[in-house]
Amino acid sequence: MKITKLGHCCLVIVENGVRILTDPGAWTTAQNEVTDIDLVLITHEHPDHLHLESLKAVLKNNPQVRVITNSAVGKILSENAISFDLVEDGQEIAVSGLVIRGFGKIHAEIYGELNRVQNTGYFVGSRFFYPGDALTNPQKPVEILALPVAGPWIKTKEVIDYAKTLSPKICFPVHDGMLKIPMPYHRMPEIILTPLGINFQVLSEGTEVDFK
């Protein structure tokens, strides 16, 4: 599996010959230029995860692409004449032999019901889990975890405890695009998780990493 972090929560994942883009939001622009994308996974409708103009650029540059998301995002896409495949909690779809499974139902709490939208995390193949904006436990072994590290809905303690609960071999930080100085939010999980045998790896934006 090869992963390139474009920024925040926008990733390019390559597995079994399938190229996947996650959450083309407003806080990144590099996705507007990517090509040869087969799938787009959208976890929820918040603008840092779904920016319609960006998604339209992705669709224009990748006319063969399929969008996978949940019904709440799907409603927005339908209003903009964008087709999609529905994969929600407990559902799955196979694309060129690669299985994408949905986990989770709702965004983590910010304050009460404020911006509490539907959120679906996605398990790619048998190794990688991206939870979106929630601390969903897929109840299956996770080898590589995209770990949210910052935001109005999460504390550093929760970040670390979530990684400890899932106990992946490798995790890397996402949801950090709002941070002017991300180092403390990266360093604290690394200090705690490394002695536990969890490799916390910061991905340089735009650099492809091969997780063999």
N, C-alpha and C positions, 0 to 999 in steps of 0.2 A: 504494500500500500504506500502510495506517495501522496503527500499533503503539502500544499502551498497555502500559507496564510496571507490573504490579500489585505487583511485588516479587520479589526473588531471581531465580527462573527462570520465574515465572508471567507470561505475556504474553497480551494479546488482540491478535490479528492480523486485519486485515480486508483481503481481497484478492478482487477479482472478485465482490464481494457475499457472500463466504463469511466468516463470523466464527469464528475459531479461538482456543481457549484452550490454552496449553501448561502442562504440569507443575503441576497443582494440589497443591502440597505443604503441609507443616505449618508452614512459616515465613511463609506469607501467609494472609490471611483474606478479602481483598477478592473473591476468586473465588467465594466462597460466596453473593454477592449478584448476580453478573452474569447477564444474560438475553440471549436471542436468539443463543445460541452454537450453531453448527452442528457443529463438530468439537472434540474434545479430543485433543491429542497428548501421549502420555506416553513419555518417553525411557527411563526405567528405574525400578526399584522402591524406591530409597532414599527415606526419608520426607520429605526436603526437596523431592522431586519428585512423590511419590505419597502422599497422605493420604486414606485410604479414606473417612473421614467427610466430608471436603471434597468429594471426587469425588461422593459420594452427594448432597450438597447441590446440586452443579452439575447432576446428572442430574434431580433433583427440579424445579429451576427451569428446566430446559431439556429437556423430555421428548423433543424431536425430535433431540437431540444424538447423534452417532456418536463412539465412542472409537476412536482409532487407536493401536496400540502393538505391542510385540514379544511373543514367546511367553512369556518369563519373567514379564513383567507380566500377560500374558493369563491365565496359570495362577492368579495371585492374584485377578484379576477374576472368573474362572470360579468360583472357590471362594466368591465373594460374589454370584453370580448376576448379574453385570454383563456384558453382551454387548460385543463389540469386533470391529474389523476388524484383521486381522494385516497389518502392513507392516514388514518387516525389511530388512536390508541387501540392496540390489539389487532390491527390490520397489517397486511404486508402486500408487497408487489415485487415481482421478479422482472428485472430488465437485463437482457443478455446474460441470464444465468445468475445475476447478482441480486440478492434479496434485500429489500429495504423494508424495515419493520418500524411501525409507529408505537411510541410509548408516551404516556402522560396525557393529561386533559386540560390543564389550566396553568396560566402564568403564575409564578411565585408572587406572594403578596407584597405590594409596595406600601399601601395603606388602605385597609378595608377592601372595598371593591374598586378602588381607583385603578383604572387601566388594567383590570383583571380580565384578560382576554383568553381565548382558547390557545393553548400551546401544545405542540406535538414534537417530542424529541424523536430523532431518527437513528436507528441502528443500521449501519452499513455493513453488509456481509456478516461475518462472524467475529469481527475484531474491534470495530470502531463505533463509539456512541457519542452523539452530539445532542445534548438535552434541550437546547434552546434556553429560554429564560425560566428554568425550573430545576429543582433538584430531584429529578425523577430517577427512581431505581428500577432498571429494566428487569431485575430479578434473573439475570443471567450474567455469565462472566464477561467482563469488559477488559480487553487488552489495551486499547488506546482510547483515552477519554479527552474530549474537548471540554476543558474545565472553565466555567464562568468564574471570573475572579473579582469583579467589581460591578457596582450598579446600585440603584436605590432600593433594590429588592434583596440584597444579599450582604452578609457580614463575612469578614475573613474567617472567623471561626466556622461558619457554615460551609465556606468553600473547602476548608481543610477536612472537616468532618465528612463532607460528601465524598471527597476523594478517598478518605480512609474507609468509608462504607463500601464503595464500589471496588476499591483496591485494584486499580488497573496496573499493568506493568509500566505504562507510560501515560503521562497526561501533559497537556500543554495549555497555556492560558488563552482564553478568548473572552469576549465581552469586556474589553479593556480600552476600547477606542475613545472613551471620554476622559481618560487619564492623561494629564499633562506630564506627570512623572510616574510611570507605571512600576518602576523598580520595587518599591515596598510591597506592592500587591503581588509581585512575582516572587520576591525573596522570601516572604514569610511562609507560603506553602512549601517552597523548596526546602527550607530549614527543617520543617516538621516531617515532610513526606519522604525525603531522601533516606533517612535512617530506617524507614519502614519498608524500604525496597521498592518504592514508587519513584520512577524516574520522572522528575518534573523538568520539562524541556521547553524553554522559550523559543518560539519560532520567529526568525527574522522575516519581516514582511517581504513577500515577493520571492523568497528562496524556497525551492522545493526540497522537502526532506523525505528520504526513503526509509520507511519503517519496515524493515525486512522481518 
